[in-house]
Amino acid sequence: MIVLWTDALIFLLVLVTITGSIYLLPKPQWQRPLAKIAHSKTGMLSLLMLLFFIGIGLLDSIHFKSGQSSSHEIISLLDYWAQDLRNHSEKTYSAPFATQLYSKEIIIAEDGSSQWTYPRLVYGGTHLKNPDAERLMDVVIKAGTGFAKGTALFLFILFAVWAVFFRRPAKTAFLFANPVAKAILLLAFCLVAGAYTLVDLSGYYHVFGTDKVGEDVFYQAIKSIRTGLVIGCLTTLVMLPLAVLFGIMAGFFQGWIDDVIQYVYTTLNSIPSVLLIAASILMVQVYMANHADDFTNPLIRADMRLLFLCLILGMTNWTGLCRSLRAETLKLREMEYVQAAQALGVKQGMILYRHILPNVMHIVLISVVLDFSSLVLAEAVLSYINIGVDPTTYSWGNMINGARLEMAREPIVWWSLVAAFVFMFALVLAANLFADCVRDAFDPRRAKL
């Protein structure tokens, strides 16, 4: 098994999240907002969508050396399960569900005659003898078969969950009577059955077509999920301690501490972030070029650049949350319960931990989720101007960057851009909806009296 830097940090973040949840869930001040989220249909559906993306990202974060080739290529568990998508490459562009290449070529027949036509694909639709007449019905039949298999898989998972958690009649009645539970079951069915249908179809066709070098676009879009999650989660992991610590300290202590912290984030904000990121990425590239022996594997080199991009984005994006926390802390320190704690001689550290931090957590949580969405979009913008992730890394930004030239072709090649947009839109929309639900639940001013 191979553990990359981003893999280690991702699973460390998962461990911290699970540990923090076990510690915080029993506390009364967390049970009310969490219960409100649990009763929100929008919040639970968006959370389920996020968990679906996170599950794919975690599968793509378990790396090992493949023993199928002499080069011992480093692949992920997702790559192992998607070998057909990864290995079934065509010569060049092909449209979604196509059986022929997207551009004409000269084909030499067996009798020596030449013909200017569209060549058949090597893998897509090769089981069809007459593609023009059979393709539509074949796609419908195979989609129906895949949907039936996905439905059977969902029913099996549902039965397993019911056998473990909902065997009592009262719990079973609640599961099928509660509107939130029914909405969750419906979305889970759509995700499982729809995903299985696409995966089953991808064994016969290129569902989202192929790119310039013939690589499956559906495979690229799935692999890009991990990059989006790494950018959003690890960058948040870097910026969160800085923003919380400096924001609360500046607002509570004031004086020279407040002046120093304000000077630091004001100075940092005055530097154009794009130039700072470009300079930092250039420094990383120079370092890797001077130490080429330490980065012989392209995957390790791309992972190191991705890690440094997360660090740079984290160092340049903590100032906004820090300013918000400072303003909120300035208000909280004048509240009666804080003044009473100070009068009774409670230590300042305990006041920060027991009175200030819990009352700014709604700002922290909503900022974290919203920043996650903005960082996913920022990666696409940075990769579009070639200062983002490594060009060999699968990301929606690189897909959009590649589609920039494809959109100028005649006829137009549109499927790479559409695939990147659909996957990015689903992730960002789910994150934004969940952020709204978290804000409503954790904001003390919105709490029901």
C-alpha atoms as one frame of an Amber mdcrd trajectory, in Angstrom:
protein
   0.000   0.000   0.000   1.245   3.476  -0.907   0.328   6.444   1.307   0.575
   9.830  -0.381   0.724  13.043   1.621  -2.795  14.035   0.645  -4.056  10.525
   1.447  -2.620  10.733   4.962  -4.121  14.179   5.566  -7.510  13.137   4.204
  -7.791  10.156   6.531  -6.431  12.243   9.398  -9.228  14.722   8.731 -11.764
  11.876   8.691 -10.397  10.595  12.017 -10.551  14.077  13.565 -14.118  14.514
  12.297 -15.251  11.183  13.750 -13.500  11.865  17.071 -14.949  15.360  17.288
 -18.424  14.064  16.503 -18.206  11.439  19.262 -17.090  14.129  21.705 -19.606
  16.813  20.726 -22.765  14.816  19.985 -23.659  14.117  23.652 -23.410  17.817
  24.576 -26.821  19.542  24.947 -25.750  22.710  23.127 -25.057  20.596  20.012
 -28.082  18.309  20.158 -30.646  21.034  19.353 -29.016  22.300  16.137 -28.128
  18.775  15.012 -31.713  17.708  15.599 -32.863  20.669  13.522 -30.579  19.575
  10.688 -31.900  16.011  10.997 -35.478  17.281  10.572 -34.576  19.404   7.548
 -35.302  17.682   4.244 -32.955  19.967   2.305 -30.165  19.551   4.840 -30.304
  15.763   4.917 -30.581  15.394   1.143 -27.601  17.692   0.569 -25.649  15.828
   3.274 -26.386  12.511   1.562 -25.157  13.929  -1.734 -21.965  15.161  -0.060
 -21.412  11.756   1.576 -21.804  10.115  -1.837 -19.046  12.309  -3.276 -16.888
  11.807  -0.164 -17.220   8.031  -0.490 -15.928   8.166  -4.075 -13.084  10.463
  -2.977 -12.059   8.101  -0.179 -11.992   5.135  -2.560  -9.704   7.169  -4.803
  -7.426   7.939  -1.821  -6.397   4.322  -1.128  -3.323   3.783  -3.314  -1.214
   0.703  -3.951   1.162  -0.622  -6.591  -0.428  -2.560  -9.383   1.191  -5.940
  -9.977  -0.333  -6.347 -13.424   2.545  -4.578 -15.190   6.294  -4.627 -14.847
   6.348  -0.910 -14.053   4.242  -1.422 -10.880   2.064   1.587 -11.549   0.545
   3.291  -8.504  -3.233   3.114  -8.735  -6.127   3.676  -6.359  -8.894   1.347
  -5.293 -11.233   3.296  -7.571  -8.832   2.749 -10.485  -8.805  -0.974  -9.769
 -12.593  -1.174  -9.867 -12.765   1.021 -12.984 -10.134  -0.797 -15.038 -12.363
  -0.932 -18.110 -12.909   2.826 -18.056  -9.208   3.436 -17.481  -7.898   1.064
 -20.144 -10.534   1.386 -22.869  -9.007   4.346 -24.685  -9.804   5.274 -28.257
  -7.708   7.039 -30.849  -9.208  10.504 -30.409 -12.569  12.258 -29.917 -15.819
  10.327 -29.848 -19.242  11.616 -28.855 -21.315  10.223 -25.950 -22.688   6.731
 -26.766 -20.996   6.902 -30.169 -19.767   3.880 -32.110 -17.513   5.884 -34.444
 -14.826   8.499 -34.102 -15.870  12.131 -34.251 -13.720  12.973 -37.278 -13.374
  11.312 -40.663 -10.272   9.428 -41.748  -9.087   7.562 -44.818  -9.787   3.855
 -44.299  -8.151   1.224 -46.475 -10.513  -1.656 -47.198  -9.472  -5.302 -47.602
  -9.662  -5.013 -51.388  -7.205  -2.079 -51.329  -9.765   0.657 -51.943  -9.761
   3.745 -49.758 -12.775   5.451 -48.232 -13.181   8.808 -46.434 -15.470   7.956
 -43.517 -15.810   7.711 -39.743 -13.788   4.766 -38.320 -15.405   2.398 -35.828
 -14.322   2.699 -32.203 -12.086   0.075 -30.667 -14.251  -0.400 -27.548 -17.416
   1.706 -27.776 -20.324  -0.226 -29.288 -18.128  -2.934 -30.799 -20.738  -5.577
 -29.932 -23.123  -4.081 -32.519 -23.073  -5.375 -36.077 -25.261  -2.574 -37.464
 -24.777   0.449 -35.140 -27.086   2.811 -37.022 -30.077   0.505 -36.640 -29.282
  -1.230 -33.327 -27.660   1.425 -31.137 -30.715   3.241 -29.756 -32.564   0.086
 -28.756 -29.380  -1.443 -27.365 -28.735   1.621 -25.170 -32.321   1.491 -23.858
 -32.121  -2.237 -23.099 -28.749  -2.023 -21.384 -29.804   1.072 -19.425 -32.898
  -0.807 -18.262 -30.807  -3.810 -17.293 -28.350  -1.658 -15.386 -31.188   0.178
 -13.661 -32.719  -3.144 -12.602 -29.391  -4.316 -11.196 -28.966  -0.994  -9.384
 -32.475  -1.343  -7.944 -31.659  -4.824  -6.700 -28.448  -3.527  -5.112 -30.346
  -0.708  -3.400 -32.945  -3.143  -2.042 -30.171  -5.355  -0.695 -28.505  -2.396
   1.039 -31.872  -1.233   2.380 -32.624  -4.694   3.755 -29.190  -4.858   5.416
 -29.694  -1.444   7.042 -33.199  -2.400   8.146 -31.966  -5.682   9.651 -29.356
  -3.866  11.707 -31.153  -0.673  12.793 -34.905  -0.853  12.084 -36.100  -4.362
  12.889 -38.635  -3.164  15.437 -42.100  -2.406  13.953 -42.196   1.091  15.458
 -38.892   2.035  13.839 -39.971   0.530  10.524 -43.192   2.536  10.586 -41.220
   5.695  11.368 -38.822   5.003   8.493 -41.596   4.852   5.905 -43.864   7.514
   7.458 -41.376  10.294   8.134 -41.186  12.679   5.113 -37.465  13.314   5.627
 -36.730   9.575   5.768 -38.780   8.975   2.612 -36.922  11.753   0.785 -33.587
  10.261   1.859 -34.641   6.826   0.627 -35.741   8.285  -2.715 -32.452  10.157
  -3.243 -30.430   7.135  -2.131 -32.339   5.003  -4.637 -31.648   7.511  -7.416
 -27.951   7.675  -6.548 -27.437   3.907  -6.294 -29.568   2.937  -9.280 -28.365
   5.845 -11.435 -24.697   5.278 -10.623 -24.989   1.552 -11.299 -26.737   2.249
 -14.610 -23.944   4.568 -15.749 -21.254   2.122 -14.635 -22.996  -0.757 -16.392
 -23.410   1.268 -19.587 -19.762   2.332 -19.498 -18.801  -1.291 -20.101 -20.328
  -1.046 -23.576 -20.176   2.657 -24.488 -18.303   5.832 -23.614 -21.152   7.452
 -21.689 -19.647  10.954 -21.810 -17.513  10.386 -24.913 -13.731  10.602 -25.136
 -11.250  13.483 -25.245  -8.476  14.397 -27.674  -6.269  11.451 -26.710  -9.195
   9.046 -26.558  -9.522   8.843 -22.765 -12.980   8.279 -21.330 -14.477  11.585
 -20.103 -16.723   9.825 -17.567 -13.603   8.360 -15.944 -11.969  11.800 -15.864
 -15.012  13.366 -14.207 -15.136  10.670 -11.517 -11.399  10.948 -10.817 -11.744
  14.725 -10.492 -13.995  14.294  -7.457 -11.015  13.534  -5.221  -9.174  16.655
  -6.381 -12.164  18.857  -5.591 -12.555  17.294  -2.149  -8.834  17.613  -1.375
  -8.789  21.272  -2.369 -11.904  22.045  -0.337 -11.159  19.976   2.776  -7.392
  20.253   3.223  -7.375  23.982   2.505 -10.052  24.409   5.165  -7.920  22.339
   7.536  -5.049  24.790   7.014  -7.020  28.023   7.281  -9.367  27.109  10.127
  -6.879  27.104  13.056  -5.338  30.397  11.923  -8.691  32.134  11.467 -10.231
  30.908  14.743  -7.158  31.548  16.889  -6.276  34.992  15.546  -9.884  36.155
  15.133 -10.904  35.363  18.706  -7.642  36.695  20.174  -7.916  39.977  18.268
 -11.490  40.568  19.346 -11.115  39.530  22.971  -7.744  40.935  24.034  -7.703
  44.041  21.790  -4.755  46.421  22.392  -1.441  45.598  20.759  -2.514  42.000
  20.028  -5.433  43.267  17.969  -3.170  45.761  16.177  -0.600  43.113  15.244
  -3.194  40.641  13.971  -4.995  43.321  11.973  -1.685  44.415  10.452  -0.879
  40.834   9.438  -4.150  40.066   7.668  -4.432  43.547   6.172  -0.952  43.188
   4.679  -1.760  39.708   3.406  -4.975  40.966   1.817  -3.063  43.711   0.017
  -1.069  41.114  -1.950  -2.925  39.867  -5.061  -3.726  36.253  -4.266  -3.284
  35.079  -7.858   0.275  36.458  -7.989   1.108  34.942  -4.611  -0.237  31.541
  -5.666   1.587  31.713  -9.018   4.887  32.613  -7.316   4.492  29.824  -4.759
   3.644  27.197  -7.386   6.672  28.324  -9.419   8.897  27.894  -6.358   7.522
  24.387  -5.842   8.165  23.503  -9.480  11.760  24.782  -9.237  12.302  22.769
  -6.051  10.986  19.565  -7.654  13.115  20.181 -10.763  16.247  20.560  -8.608
  15.396  17.395  -6.646  14.184  15.235  -9.514  15.400  12.044  -7.851  12.854
  12.488  -5.063   9.948  12.903  -7.503  10.503  10.203 -10.110   6.877   9.052
 -10.077   4.446  11.422 -11.851   1.711  10.677  -9.311   3.950  11.608  -6.367
   5.036  14.802  -8.126   1.433  15.767  -8.893   0.390  14.960  -5.313   3.115
  17.211  -3.888   1.983  20.092  -6.070  -1.621  19.509  -4.988  -0.558  19.557
  -1.337   1.339  22.827  -1.720  -1.607  24.354  -3.559  -3.816  23.504  -0.554
  -1.266  25.073   1.803  -1.029  28.234  -0.295  -4.789  28.595  -0.618  -5.154
  28.059   3.112  -2.572  30.728   3.927  -4.297  33.259   1.670  -7.957  32.557
   2.547  -8.054  32.656   6.357  -8.289  36.438   6.581 -11.997  36.756   5.738
 -13.112  34.357   8.471 -10.631  35.934  10.891 -12.181  39.373  10.349 -15.703
  38.015  10.880 -14.714  36.231  14.096 -12.978  39.360  15.399 -16.127  41.424
  14.878 -18.329  38.822  16.563 -15.914  38.453  19.492 -15.877  42.234  20.011
 -19.638  42.031  20.530 -19.585  38.899  22.698 -16.962  40.198  25.102 -19.379
  42.941  26.153 -22.217  40.533  26.919 -23.385  40.180  30.534 -22.363  36.543
  30.992 -18.809  37.278  29.821 -18.588  40.324  32.081 -19.884  38.237  34.995
 -17.318  35.510  34.352 -14.523  38.085  34.351 -15.841  39.631  37.580 -15.867
  36.208  39.250 -12.231  35.681  38.343 -12.660  32.994  35.685  -9.466  32.512
  33.691  -9.388  34.115  30.268  -8.637  30.834  28.550 -11.727  29.240  30.107
 -13.857  32.231  29.072 -12.649  31.860  25.484 -13.336  28.121  25.530 -16.690
  28.083  27.346 -18.331  31.375  26.344 -16.709  32.843  23.204 -15.906  29.808
  21.039 -19.346  28.090  21.274 -21.088  31.333  20.312 -18.990  31.870  17.179
 -19.193  28.278  15.975 -22.149  29.049  13.736 -19.952  31.545  11.873 -17.117
  29.020  11.685 -19.310  26.209  10.379 -21.119  28.273   7.769 -17.841  29.811
   6.604 -16.192  26.395   6.347 -18.932  24.968   4.148 -19.207  28.081   1.997
 -15.421  28.297   1.648 -15.444  24.661   0.548 -17.666  25.590  -2.395 -15.590
  28.637  -3.303 -12.353  26.654  -3.129 -13.694  23.980  -5.483 -14.554  26.742
  -7.934 -11.192  28.464  -7.318  -9.362  25.308  -8.343 -11.196  25.363 -11.657
 -10.221  29.003 -12.229  -6.577  28.471 -11.237  -6.236  25.384 -13.433  -7.825
  27.324 -16.287  -4.945  29.844 -16.145  -2.363  27.047 -15.623  -1.344  27.867
 -12.040  -3.526  25.248 -10.363  -2.969  21.528  -9.992  -0.480  19.593 -12.088
  -1.612  19.098 -15.711  -1.423  15.318 -15.187  -3.873  15.511 -12.265  -7.498
  14.763 -12.971  -9.532  17.818 -12.051 -12.572  19.660 -13.325 -10.389  22.712
 -13.841  -8.072  20.816 -16.170 -11.088  19.395 -17.999 -12.491  22.891 -18.516
  -9.063  24.147 -19.570  -8.825  21.367 -22.156 -12.374  22.021 -23.343 -11.467
  25.638 -24.065  -9.776  24.647 -27.328 -12.261  21.878 -28.068 -15.112  24.403
 -28.090 -13.472  26.125 -31.054 -13.559  23.004 -33.231 -15.995  22.476 -36.044
 -18.045  20.454 -35.297 -17.923  21.509 -31.654 -16.695  19.113 -28.923 -18.937
  19.940 -25.980 -19.077  16.850 -23.761 -15.896  17.461 -21.693 -17.162  20.861
 -20.589 -20.655  19.533 -19.867 -19.344  16.587 -17.821 -17.118  18.837 -15.698
 -19.958  21.322 -15.225 -22.501  18.668 -14.169 -20.249  17.052 -11.559 -18.974
  20.370 -10.199 -22.489  21.812 -10.102 -23.793  18.814  -8.124 -21.007  19.038
  -5.526 -21.127  22.815  -5.101 -24.936  22.931  -4.980 -25.052  20.237  -2.293
 -22.406  22.077  -0.262 -24.229  25.406  -0.512 -27.590  23.929   0.460 -26.024
  22.167   3.426 -24.304  25.421   4.412 -27.655  27.226   4.511 -29.102  24.493
   6.697 -26.112  24.606   9.070 -26.420  28.382   9.339 -30.082  28.184  10.246
 -29.436  25.478  12.815 -26.368  26.869  14.584 -27.074  30.596  14.531 -28.282
  31.432  18.074 -30.382  34.307  16.740 -32.440  31.826  14.705 -33.036  29.449
  17.582 -36.643  28.913  18.602 -37.541  30.292  22.004
